[in-house]
Amino acid sequence: MTAVAAALVLTLPWVVVELSRLAAGLDWMPIDAGIALSTGPTVLVTGLAVVGASFLLAWGAETAEKDVPRAFALAVLAVLAVAPEYAVDALYAWDAGAQAGTTAGAEAGNLAIANMTGANRILIGLGWSGIALFTVYRAYKVRDDNVEKRSGFLADVVTLDKALTTEITFLWLATLWAFLVPLGGGIDLIDTVVLVGLYASYILIIIRSGIETEKEQIGVPGYLQSYRKPKRIATVLSLFIYSGVMILIAVEPFAHGLENLGLQYGVPKFFMIQWIAPLASESPELIVVVYLVNKARSSAGFNALISSKLNQWTLLIGTLAIVYSIAAGGVGVLEFDYKQSLEIWITAAQSFFALAILVNFNISLREAVALLVLFVSQVFAEFMVLNVLSLSHPEALSHQILLGYTAVYLLIGLAMFVRRRKAVKEMLGMTYEVVQTAFGRRSDFDIE
């Protein structure tokens, strides 16, 4: 339990800071009793808290695999790990609804979309690609049965568990719907019903489809799984609750601290909201996945990443309209400008391309590098156009860059889907069997 204690210690400084602030709000405490940290120390202390909470969350999820389907345990992990992203985005959606019809409200709506699309593109452009590259690198030192060495330039492949077929199929459906979102003039309750309905259906299916047999755990999860069931369940719930609360209260100040540091050095606010804040809020998820890959559990790592993408691409988008409507005092549409429509389309196109890569349940180093290069080059090019180069019409060129990359993602993705049409058919067939199994029409389904 030394490792658990060490992780808890990492979170304690921020707990002390938060408790001091709560105490300062009580009548019997001096008004200046709260601990006030400047931007730099805040980033440091909250960053350590995020790291500690991420390990606790990962251990809780691995321990839970003894009692619930692995996919469900990883889905819970994914929701908790990206909860801060929901909080940040919900704040902008709330401001947009509370100030509906004003310039400030319109700006908040655009920032909500920018933050959401930035988080989703980071998850694939840096997350999926970076974890694939790290998985292969790690396989040179530690045996990983999911890594297949092939001859040729960047030809090594990370193979994925075919049990991921459900996640990939639902993510594909959500991606297709996302292309339609801008056509409705904004995010409305129809989008909420469809996208939240997709995620609810996914959760229902993975819960009902049964408990997968997982290899014996080692280390902290192995120790915790040796507990008797009541104690084990209580421990898992405690780890989930504590780590979830810590991530929720630490990541937002961590992200805002990074924003403030960036603004101090002249980085534009919109860029910080779209890229730096989501990068900070996605950090717990990435830390957890690196931990899993480091244990040669790359398939579980990708499961967590895909689950995160699925819940952000469904629940995150779907709940924005609800938050907006509550703040506005009635059913409304979270509107956004043409630039944000382009951001949604390029995000959907990136997802389309990424799914074309995973449809045959593997990702090569070449494909991982392609995801990384396309993402980084687009962000860099747009940043240069809008903030560095002196151009007469930078916004128009920015729109052209987004449209150009959207076309590239779609064309390459479509070509890959056509080439891998047999894999698409196989994936849909496996998903159909999973659904049949979940609802009791089959009992002999087993994915190798």
C-alpha angles and dihedrals in degrees: 000000000000091000092053090049091050091051090049090051090057090058098045100082091059091044089056091049093050094046091050090053091049090049091050088061093059120098095234095053126081111259091237095049094104119098110244118200128192120233098270097050090043091057091047097047096042091045090056090048091053091051093049093045091048092058092047089050093050092050091049092052094048092048091049091059088080091066108026135035111286091233090056093048090051091046089056089048090051093050093049094044094054097037091108089058088056090050094051094045093044089055092058092044089051092051090049091053096042090051098036114161094025133101090246090052092051091050091050090051091052091048090051090056093043092052092047096048092043092053092049095048092046090052091058103026095049103011105048095034096042094048091049090052092046092047092057091044090051091049090065088065105029125033112253117180089202093066117082117195113218132178118252139057111319088340099138112118136211107215119208132212111263087224084082089075092101094053093046093048094050091045088052091053092048090049093053090051091048090064087063097049097086091049090068094060094253143338109313138169091274088063088047093053094047099042098039088044090055092052093045090051091050093051091047092052097048092047093050096041093077141247116304120224107248127191116258113280124234133199119017096350091048091052093047092048089059090068119102111267099258092049091042093053091046090051093049092049091048092051092048094047097044096043092043092052092045093050091047095051097037106041097058094056088041090055094043090048090055089047091054092048089051093048090050088059094047101262109151117254095234091053091049092050094047100042117009098044094048090046089056094045091049092051096094090055093048092047091052092049093048087052091052093047090048086060089053090253096126093147091056088046093055090044089058092047094049091046089052092050091048096051092044091047092050114021096033094052093038096051094050091074091050093051091046093050094049091051092046092051095238145037108305145157122250098228127198138180130261092267091059091048087058090048091055092048094050090047091051090046091052089051090049091053093045092051090050086058095049098041090095090047099249140083123206126210089250091056092046091051090048091054091048097045095046091050097045095042093051094050092045094047093050093046091052092048096048102035113019113029121069103232131162096228108019095159092057091050090048089055090050091051091053092047091047094052090044089056092048093051092047097046095048092042093049091049090051093048090051091048091047097041091128089057090050090053091048092049093050090047092052091047090052090053091049089053091049090050092048092055096044100256092115132026102176101067113129126166114210 
